[in-house]
Amino acid sequence: MSDARPELSLADLIGTERRALRLGSGVLVLANLLWIGQAASIAVAFERLSAPGAPVAIGAILLPVLCFLGLTALRLGLDAIGQSLIRAAASRIVTEARRALAFHLSIAALGAETLSSGAAAALGAEKLEMLRPALIRFEPARLRVAVVPLMMLAAVAWISWAAALVLLVAGPLIPLFMALIGMAAREESERQMLQIGSMNAVLLDRLRGLVDIRLMGAGERVALDFEQRAEGLRAQTMRVLRIAFLSSAVLELFAALGVAMIAVYIGFSLLGVLGFGSWGAPISLGGGLFVLMLAPEFFQPLRDFAAAWHDRAAARAVEAEFDALLAGQGARILGLGKRAAPLIGAGRITLEAAALRGLVLRQPLSFLPGERVALIGPSGAGKSTLLAAIAGLLPLEGGRIELDGVPLTQANADAWRARLAWIGQMPSFLSGSLRANVALAGSAADLPALEAALRRAQAQGIVARAPRGLDTRLGEAGEGVSGGEGRRLAIARAAFKAEQGAEQGEEGEAERGARLAWVLADEPTADLDAQTAAEVTGGLLALAQGGKNRAGLIVATHDPALIAAMDRVVDLQEVLQEGLRA
């Protein structure tokens, strides 16, 4: 499964493990068929024990008993092997599906519609896990129901055609009713999956806004809304369970009637009341016992199939949601997601006839290496869109972006982003320590570089105020730091990357591609007080310093102080096509 492509549908992912699933299912089918030999051994032993006239010799039943014990051990071994094969394949499928989901979410273009965090967590953690019982139970049950009943029927027919006829009539009724019930089960399971995802999304949203909810005094209303949603999910779950119990009752009814009819027939045949149904000679005690032991096993695969049908219904609902997510995938970021990629040069950026989301440049726009540029314009003019396009986070709809004369493409976008630092209004953080969040892919043990990066970002005070210093944990949404502190930590992250890149660059010319070339900042001082904005501005300017090899800085901003600190100002209203602003 390691070479499975992330864009494959769930059915394709399952198909890559189809051979392992079939092999495991085949082994389980073989284990089930051994019951015919076990039943025959028991029947022969009882036949000899009940033989009239002569005393029973131990040697007469020794061979059937040994045969039964040997087949039992073999059956247990085959069952363990088959289950192991199927469980391993199911684990690989679920793991690959989660990897594909994570990959899909990671390559969605900036601003593209995708799952909320709660819905993504529900799909990845809970819903995809529902594939496991379907794979472990339904796949083997489907093969067993196609093979085992026919073999059992043939074995029963060898002794009595009448008993086989009873099984032949009772058996197909179970799949018929199960199919009717299964359609309703699938619909209810799909509704249940939607409600589970909705509940997770709402819960995560409420937890993130807990402070605001308390400040607004909306706790009681939020709790009531959550209670109503939880009650709706409970009711939907009960509807699914009612269908499951109904199908189980139908199955047991027909199975019990079938076994009872055979038991009655065998009993009356042994008493001599019924003289038909066998092939010439009357049914013996051993033959009757053989048929009675096979009858429940005839229905057992149908029972397993019916029980697994509800697992399959839940899995189909998850599969539909997963495939709909992939099918509805919008714009994707540029890049192949590979570490190894061609190195990019010094970093001159040129946009020619660039068109994206209504933003169309009327003339080429260039940014020189080491230059500090402010992008200005009214809200909605396309400043954030332009930054995202430069970073390869939004593919162009027309025109091109060149890096030192080389077009930005899928092949080199990963290497280009390795030389960028992105600082947004709401920086993303790991659920981990301050140390890990600043270092990211670098060496978190490099304390001097960490401290230097914090000083350049004017963020050393944040660490000093933290309860455990660099070991203080942050939440995924930056819980524990303010908005301004979060942006200064993002600047420190970029500064640490610049420090690491400079050290690598000194080791050899081949490593120069790791150096930080550009810092892209989207409204870095928005919604901040004057002092905090000045600290963020100071951190950005310190990050862009460094003499000849300093990193370039492009900021989208409305802040006059930040604009005044830049080398050049680009007003997007002057470079956009008339009437085509984003």
N, C-alpha and C positions, 0 to 999 in steps of 0.2 A: 504493500500500500504506500510505501514511501515515495513512489514516483507518481502517485495519483495527482492530477492537476486540480487546483483549488476551485476552478470554475465548473467542475463536473457536477451534475445533478446528484441528488441522493440516490436515485435508482442506479446511476452509473457507478457511484462509490460502492454500493452493495454488489453491483456486477463484478467489480474487481476482486471480490472475495467469494464469488459464486462457486468457484471450484472447491474451496475449503468448506463452504456451507454444505455443498452436495456430498462431499466425502464424509463429513461428520454425520449428515443425515442418513447416508447409506449404511454407515456402521451401526447407527441406532436401529435402522430397519432390520438389519441382519440380527441384531440382538433380540429384537421382538420376535422374529421368526423362529428363534431357538425354542420359544415356548412350545411349538408344535412337538419338537423332540422331547421336551420335558414332560408334556402332557401324555405323550405316548409311553414314556418310561413309567409314569405313575399308573397309567391304565394297565400296562402289562403286569406290573407288580401286584395290583389289586386283583387282576384276573387270576393270577397264579395263587394268591392267598385264598381266594374264594373257590378254588377248584374243589368239587365234591369228591369224597372217597378217600384219597391218600393224604397223609400228614404233610404239612408244609416243610420243605427243606430250605435251609438258609441259602444254599447255593442257587436255588431257583429264583430268588428275588435279589440276590447280590448284584448281578449284572445290571438289571434295571435301576437299582438304587445308585450304583456307581455312575451309570450313564446320566442319571438325573443330576447328581452332584457335580459331575464334570461339566455338563451343559450349563448348570447354574453359575459355576465359576467363570466359564467362558462368557456367559451373558453379562455378568457383572463387569468383567474386564472390557468387553466391547462397549458397554454403556458408558463406562468412565472415559474411554478413548474418544467416543463420539461426542460426548458432552464437552470434553476438553477442546476438541477441534472447533466446535461451534462457538463456545464461549470466547475463545481466542480470536476467532474471526469477527464476532460481534464487537469485541473490545476495539479491534483495529478500525472497524467501520465507524463506531461512535467517535473515536479519537480523530479520525480523518475528517468526519463531518464537522467536529468542533474546530479543527484547524482551518477548514474551508470557510466556516462562518467568520472566524477571527480575521482571516485573510481578506474576505469580502468587505468587512467593516473597516479594515485598515486601508484599503485602496479606494474607498469612496472619495470622490472629489470634494474639496472644501465647499460646504453649503449644500451638498447633494442630500436628497431625502433618503434616510435610511432608518433602521430601527432605533428606538430610544434605548438608553442604557438598560432600563428595567426590562424591556421586551427582549433585548439581546441576551441579557443574563438569563431570562426565563427560557429562551430557546436553547441556549448553549448548555445550561446546567440541568434544567428539569426536562424540557421537552425532548431533546435529543437522547436523553437517557431512556425515554420510553421506547426507543428503537430496540434496546437490548432484549427485553422480554419477547418482543415480536420475532427477532432474529433467532433467539435461543429456543423458543417454543413453536412459533408458527412454521418456520422453514422445515424443521424435521417432521412436524405434524402433517404438513402438506404432502410430503413424500410417503409417510407411513400410511396415510389414509388412501393413497393411490395403490399401495402394494399389499400391505398387511391384511386388510379385510378380504381381498381376493384370494390370498393364499390360505387364510383360515376357512374361507368358504369352500375352497377346493378340498381341504383336508376333511371338513365336515361332510361334504358330498360323497367322499370316499366311503363313509360309514352309512350315511342316511341321506337320501335325496329329499325327504320330507323336511328334515331339520334344516337342510341347506335352503329349501324353499322359504321357510319361515324367515331365515336371516336375509334372504334376497329381497323379501317384501318389506321387512322392517327397516333394513339398513338405509335405503335411499330416502326414506321419509325424513330422517334426521338432517341431512344436508339441505333438503328442500325447505324445511321450516327455518333452518339456520340462515339460509340465504335471505329469506323474508325479514327475519329479525335483524340480520346483519346490516341491511340498508339503513334501518332506523338507528342502529348502534353507531354507524359511521357518522351520520349527521349530528347526533348528540355529542360524539367525541370531538368533532370539529368545533362545535360551540364551546365545549369545555376547554379546549386548547386556547381559543380566543380569550376566554375569560381569565384563564391562568396568566396569559401574557399581559392582559390589561391590569390585573391585580398587581403584578410585579412592577409594572411601569408606574402605577399610581403610588405604590408604597415607596419606591425609590424617590419619586418626585416629592412626596410629603416629607420624607426624612431629610431631604436636602433643604427644604423650605421650612424646617421645623422652627427655626428662630423667628422667621417672618410670621409664621402662623401664630406663635405665642404673642408676638408684639401686637398683632391685629386682633387678638382675642377670638380667633376663629377655630380654636381647638375643638370645641364641642361640635361645630358644624362639620369639620373635617372627620372627626371620629364617627359621626352619624353616617356620613357618606361612605366611609370605609366599611362600616358595619353593614350597610345596605349592599355594597358590592360583595362582601364576604358571604352574606346570606344568599345572594344570587348564585355565587359559585357553589355553595353548599347544595342548593336546590338542583343545580345542573349536574353536579356529581351524583346526587341521589337518583336523577333520571337515568344516568348512565348505568348505575348499579342495578336499578330496577330492570333494565333491559337485559343486563348480564344474568340476573337471577331468573328472569323469565326464560331465556334461552337455555339455561342450565336445567330448569324444570322440564322443558319440552324434551330435551335430550335424555334425561333420566327416565322420563315416562316411557318413551319408545324403547329405550334400551331394556328397561325392566320388563316391559310387556314381551319383548322378543325373547329374553332369557327365560321368563316364566313359561311361555308357550312351549319352548324347547324342553324345559324341565318336565312339564306335564306330559308332553309326547313321549319322552324317554321313560318316564315312570310308568305310564300305561303300557308302553311297549314291553318293558321288562316284566310287567305283571301278566302279559299275554292278552290284554284287552284289545290292543291295537296290533294288527298284523300286517300293516303296510308301511311303506316309507323306507324300507331297507332294500338291499340288493340280494334278494333271494332268501338267505338265512335270516332268522330273527336277530335283533340287536342283542349282543352279549353285554354282560356287566362292564367289561373293560371298554367295549365300544361306546356304550352309553356314557360312561364316566369321561371318556376322551372327548365326546361331543359336548358334554356339559362344561368341561374345563375350557374348551375353545370358544364357546358362545360369548362369555364376557370379554374375551380378548378380541373377538370380532368387533365389538362395539367400542373397545378402549381407544383405538386411533380416532374414531369419530368423536369420542368425548374430548380427547386432547385437541383435536382440530377445532371443536366448538369453543373450548376454553381459550385457545390461542386466537380465535377469531376476533375477540375483543381487544387483545393486544395488537393485532394487526390493524383494527379500526383506528386505534389511537396512533399507531405508527403512520398510517396513511394520512391522518390529519397533520402530523408533524412534517411528513414528507411534502405535503401540499404547501405548507407555510414556508418551508425551507426553499423549495424550488421557486415559489412565487417571489421570494426575496432575491434570488439570483436572477430570475427572469426580469424583475423590475429594476435591476441594477442600472443606475444612470451613469453619468460621467465618472470616469476613473482617473486617478492621478497617473501621471506619467511615471514610468519606471518598471523594472522587472522584479524588484524585490531581492536583488542579488548584491552580495558584498563586493564581489570582484566586478569592476567596470572600468572602462577607459578613464584616464585622468583628464580633468578639464584644465585649461590654461589659467592665465592670470585673472580672468573674470570680467572682461568687458562685456556688457550686456547690451544688445541691440534688439529692438522690437520693430518689425516692418509689417505694415498693413495688418497689425494684430486685431483680431475680432473675437469677442467673447461676450456672451450675454448682453448683446446690444452695444457693447463698448467697441468702437472702431477708431483706430488712430488714423488721422489724416496725413501724418508725416512720420518718418522714422524717429524713434526715441532711443537715445543711448545713455548708458551710465558707465562712467570710466572707473577703473580699479581704484579703490581707496577714496572715492568721492563720497561726500555726504549730501544727500538729496532729500528734500521735503516734497512729498506729493500733496497738493492742496486741491480744494474744490468743495462744492457743497455736498451734503450727505446724499448718497446715491449716485455720485458722479463716477464711481468705479475705482476708487483708490484701493480698497481691499481686494477687489477683483484683479486689479493689475498686479498687486503683490503676489497673490496666489498663483497667477499665471507665470510670473517670473520664477517662482519656486517649483513649478511643475505640478502644483496641487490642483490646477484646473487646466484641462487641455484646451488649446485654442480652437475656435471654430473656423478660423481663416488666418492667413498670414503666417509669420514664423517668429520665433525668438532665437537669436544667435548668441553664442558664448564664444568670444574671440573668433568670430566668423564660422563657428561650427553650430549647426542647427541643434536646438534642444529636442531630443527624441526619447523614445522609450529606452534606447540602448544606453544613453549617458545620463539620464535624469537622476538615477540613484547616486552616481558619482558627483553630480552637481549639488544635490541636496546634502551630501556629506561635507560640502564646503560652505553650507549656509547655516545661519541661526535664525529661527523664527520666534518672534516675540509678539504675542497677541494680547488682546484686552483681557482674556481669561486664560492664562497659561494652564496647561495640563500638568498634573503631577502623578507620580506613582504613589501607591499606598505603601509608603516606606519612610525611611529616615531622611532628614535634610541632606545628609552626606550623600545618600544614594540618588536623591533628586537633583543635586547639583552635578554630580559626577556622571550619571547616566551610564553611557557605554565606556567611559574612561575608568581609570583606576581610582576607586574610592579611597584607597589607602595612601594616595599621594597628598598628604596633608599640606605641605607647602604650596602646592598648586591650587588646592582648594581655598586656602586662606588668601592667596593672591587674587584669585577670581572673585572672592567675596569683597575684598578691598576695592577692586576695580569697579564692582557693581554698587559700591557703597551699601553693602548688605551685611557687613560684619556685625552691625548692631542687632540684626534679626536673630542671628545665632546666639549672641550674648544674652538676649532676653528669653530665648527658648529654654524650657525647663531642663532639658538634657543636652543642650548644645547641638552639635551636629547629629547626635543620635536621636533627637526628637522626631517623632513620627508625624507625617502629614497624611491627610486623607486624599482620596483621588481628586476631589474638587478643590484641594488646597485648604481644607479645614485646618485651622490653627494659625493661619496668617491672613492679613488683610489683603485687599486688592493691590495696593501699592507695594506691599512686601512681596506678594506673589510675583509681580512684574520684575522687581529687583532680583529675586531669586532666579527668574528666567534669564535675566541679563548675566547673572553670575554663572549660570549653566553655560551660556554662550562664551563667557570669558574663560571658563575652564576648558572648553573645547578649543579655544584659541591657544591657550597655554599648551595643551597636549599636542596640538597640531604644529606649533612652533618647535617643540622638542623633537617631534618626528622629522620635521623638515631639516633639522640640523644633522640628522643621521645619514642623509643621502638624498640625491636628487629624485630618486624613484618614489620617495615618500612625500613629495611636495603637494600632492593632490589632497592630503589630509588637512592642509592649512585652511583656516577659516578665511573665506574670501569676501563674504557679504553678510550683513545683518539686516534682516527685513523686519520692521516693527510696524504693527498695525494699531494706530491710536494708542501708543504706549502711555500717554499721560491723561487719557480721557477719564473724567469723573474723579479725578484726584484733587486734593487740596494743593495750594500753591507750594507748600514746603515739600510734600511727597512728590509732586510733579517735578520739582527742581532736583530732588534726589534721583529720580528715575532718569531725567535728562542727563544729569552728571554721569550716571552709570553708563548710559548709551554712548556718550562722548568719550568716556574713558575706554570703552570697549573698541571704539573705532580709531583709537590712537595706535601708534606703533611705528611711525616713521614711514620709510619707503614701502614696507610690506604690510601696512595697516589694512584692516578690513574696511570695505566700503559699507555705507549705511544708507538705507532707503527707508524713510518713515512716511506713513500716511497719517496726517495730523491736521488738527485745527488750532493747535496750541501756538500762539504768537511767539512765546519764548523759545520753544523748540524749533520753530521755523527760522527764527533769527540766528540760531546756532549752526544752521546748515550752510554748506558751500553754495548750493544752488536750489532754486525753488521751481518746481514744474506744476503749473496750473493746468489740470486736466481739461478744463473748459476750453483752453486754447489749442489743445492737441487732438480733441475729439471731433469726429465728423458731426456736422450740424444735425441735431435732432436724434442722435443715436446714442445718447448717454445711457449708462446702466441704471 
